[in-house]
Amino acid sequence: MKKIITGILGILTAASLAGCMSTGPKLEKLSTDDAPDAENIKSSDYKDNLEGLEKYLTALDYIPSNAEATDMMYSVIGAKDGDRYNFLVNNSTVFVELYEYEPDKLNDEGKRVIEEVKANGEFYVFGKDTELDGNVAYPATLSANGKYLLLYTDSSNDVKNIQRKADFETAVKDFYK
């Protein structure tokens, strides 16, 4: 009887560990081979806000249409709104964060972040010389109108992934410029 109970407990333990080692939610996939013709997609067809930018980037097939946005703590960097997306491009995990600012209503933190990005193409969440941030610089792209901020992370060195990142950055820069 002890052997049977020990065996059952062993199976239950293995099953619960397998559940704990789950890779999490399935990431949506994009390929650089099937992007739509960007010339037919105009930013002016979308609202000049974060939701409009996200719909525009989805129409360009830069964000998967069924990817779910995660609401970010945008106020920490002085933004009005912010979302994060995780998805795969050519089997490489991509992290995209998009933030919306109100350039004429920036608080001190928003002004600092925007100025750092304009000057250096990166920013520090709590400022460069604070221990809160650990002095980690976050590379970022600012839209031409100063209203949108992009953080795009893809560790792939594949030429197509590098080009996709550049195209994504250009789309954000040019949105309502």
C-alpha positions in Angstrom: 0.0 0.0 0.0 2.9 2.4 0.8 4.4 1.8 -2.6 1.1 2.6 -4.3 0.7 5.9 -2.3 4.3 6.8 -3.0 3.8 6.1 -6.7 0.7 8.3 -6.8 2.4 11.1 -5.0 5.3 10.9 -7.4 3.0 11.2 -10.4 1.2 14.1 -8.8 4.4 15.9 -8.0 5.8 15.4 -11.5 2.5 16.7 -13.0 2.5 19.8 -10.8 6.2 20.5 -11.6 5.4 20.2 -15.3 2.7 22.8 -14.9 5.1 25.1 -13.1 7.6 24.9 -15.9 5.1 26.0 -18.5 6.5 28.5 -20.9 3.6 30.8 -20.2 1.2 32.2 -22.8 1.8 31.4 -26.4 3.4 34.3 -28.3 1.9 35.4 -31.6 4.2 35.0 -34.6 5.1 37.4 -37.4 7.3 36.8 -40.4 9.2 39.4 -42.3 8.2 37.6 -45.5 4.5 38.5 -45.5 4.3 42.2 -44.5 1.6 44.2 -46.4 2.5 47.0 -48.8 3.2 50.0 -46.6 2.5 52.5 -49.4 -1.3 51.7 -49.1 -1.4 52.2 -45.4 -1.5 55.9 -44.3 -1.2 57.1 -40.7 -3.8 59.8 -41.4 -6.4 57.0 -41.6 -5.9 56.4 -37.8 -6.5 58.6 -34.8 -3.6 60.6 -33.4 -3.4 58.8 -30.1 -1.8 55.6 -28.7 -4.7 53.4 -29.8 -4.4 54.9 -33.4 -0.7 54.3 -33.5 -1.2 50.7 -32.3 -3.9 50.1 -35.0 -1.6 51.6 -37.6 1.3 49.4 -36.6 -1.0 46.4 -36.7 -2.2 47.3 -40.2 1.5 47.4 -41.2 1.8 43.9 -39.7 4.5 45.2 -37.3 2.3 44.1 -34.3 0.3 40.8 -34.7 -3.4 41.5 -35.0 -4.3 39.1 -32.2 -1.5 40.2 -29.8 -2.7 41.5 -26.5 -1.4 44.7 -25.0 -0.2 44.9 -21.4 -0.8 48.2 -19.7 2.4 49.8 -18.5 3.2 52.1 -15.6 3.5 55.0 -18.0 3.3 57.7 -15.3 6.8 56.6 -14.0 8.3 58.1 -17.1 5.9 61.1 -17.4 3.8 59.6 -20.2 0.0 59.9 -20.7 -0.5 56.2 -21.7 1.6 53.1 -22.5 1.3 49.5 -23.7 3.7 46.6 -24.1 3.5 43.8 -26.6 5.5 40.5 -26.8 5.6 38.5 -30.0 7.8 36.5 -32.2 9.4 37.7 -35.4 11.1 34.9 -37.3 11.2 32.9 -34.1 12.9 35.6 -32.1 11.1 37.1 -29.1 10.4 40.8 -29.6 9.3 43.2 -26.8 7.7 46.5 -27.9 6.7 49.3 -25.6 4.8 52.3 -26.9 4.1 55.4 -24.9 2.0 58.5 -25.6 3.0 62.0 -24.3 1.3 65.3 -24.3 4.2 67.5 -25.4 2.6 70.7 -24.2 1.7 69.3 -20.8 4.8 67.4 -19.8 5.6 67.1 -16.1 9.3 67.2 -15.0 9.8 63.5 -15.4 8.3 63.5 -18.9 10.5 66.5 -19.9 13.6 64.7 -18.6 12.9 61.5 -20.5 12.1 63.3 -23.8 15.2 65.4 -23.5 17.4 62.4 -22.8 16.0 60.6 -25.8 16.4 63.6 -28.1 20.0 64.1 -26.9 21.2 60.5 -26.7 18.6 58.1 -28.2 18.1 56.6 -24.7 16.8 57.4 -21.2 17.1 56.3 -17.6 13.8 55.6 -15.8 14.6 57.5 -12.7 17.5 59.5 -13.9 21.1 58.6 -14.7 22.6 59.2 -11.3 20.1 57.5 -9.1 20.4 54.0 -7.5 16.7 53.4 -8.2 17.3 52.7 -11.9 20.6 50.9 -11.5 22.0 53.2 -14.2 20.4 51.2 -17.0 19.9 53.1 -20.2 16.9 52.2 -22.3 17.4 52.8 -26.1 14.3 54.6 -27.4 12.9 56.1 -30.5 10.9 59.4 -30.4 8.3 60.3 -33.0 9.0 63.4 -35.1 6.1 65.2 -33.3 7.5 64.3 -29.9 4.2 62.6 -28.9 5.2 58.9 -29.1 8.1 56.9 -27.6 9.1 53.4 -28.7 11.2 50.8 -27.0 11.9 47.9 -29.3 14.0 44.9 -28.2 14.9 42.0 -30.4 18.2 40.1 -29.8 18.2 38.5 -33.2 21.1 39.4 -35.5 19.2 38.2 -38.6 19.2 40.8 -41.3 15.5 40.6 -41.8 14.8 41.2 -38.1 17.2 44.2 -38.0 15.4 45.6 -41.0 12.0 45.0 -39.4 13.1 47.0 -36.3 14.3 49.8 -38.5 11.0 49.9 -40.4 9.1 49.8 -37.1 11.1 52.8 -35.8 10.5 54.7 -39.0 6.7 54.0 -38.8 6.7 55.4 -35.2 8.9 58.4 -36.2 6.6 59.3 -39.1 3.2 58.8 -37.4 1.5 62.2 -37.6 4.8 64.1 -38.1 
